[in-house]
């Protein structure tokens, strides 16, 4: 099976793929990359594909994988070409996760599609009707906003999000939760609407990421949640490389 690994800013997500379908997917914190082999378990890993937006974590992770599986770790964008046109001023600086989301989204829809990833950051990107990555918007994710408010103010307390809060908080923590929870939904909705109108995009946006499910459920825009879109993009690249 293919072991697909997406190294983010907070978590290392991984999936075991038999063909294009993940048979198991989970995550471990970036602080403990050595926990990944144990989390994968005794699966029959025949190939490893990795994408990363956290080079320091990747430097620690690759030797661990090499020792455990005794096979090369194929990096997206280096060993595994993306195979799509990246219409940005500096294509080499676009995050691997955003490009992989675009690859997977286009394979699913075969049309112009807006792709949203809700994680440490919220990214809202456009894939063209020909499958090109056209760029997009990046905003802070919910956890980053929570941490920033606490760390860069004297009086705002540390706060966590759980279930949907009331829109009007009656104390400081409740007000922070309301602002960040519903603010994330609002900024995502507005960006989808603006990009769709500007570029004439029709059809549902694809939403992924750790916070993607709850955001997708609350959007006014038509949206579909896809749990493992980035890993799916990695599997597509690995499958393409294996067939050449």
Secondary structure as UniProt FT lines:
FT   STRAND          2..7
FT   STRAND          11..18
FT   TURN            19..20
FT   STRAND          21..29
FT   HELIX           30..35
FT   HELIX           36..40
FT   TURN            41..42
FT   STRAND          47..52
FT   HELIX           55..69
FT   STRAND          73..76
FT   TURN            77..79
FT   TURN            89..90
FT   HELIX           91..93
FT   HELIX           96..109
FT   STRAND          113..118
FT   STRAND          121..127
FT   TURN            129..130
FT   STRAND          133..140
FT   HELIX           142..151
FT   HELIX           172..199
FT   STRAND          205..208
FT   TURN            210..211
FT   HELIX           212..218
FT   STRAND          223..225
FT   TURN            227..228
FT   HELIX           229..242
//
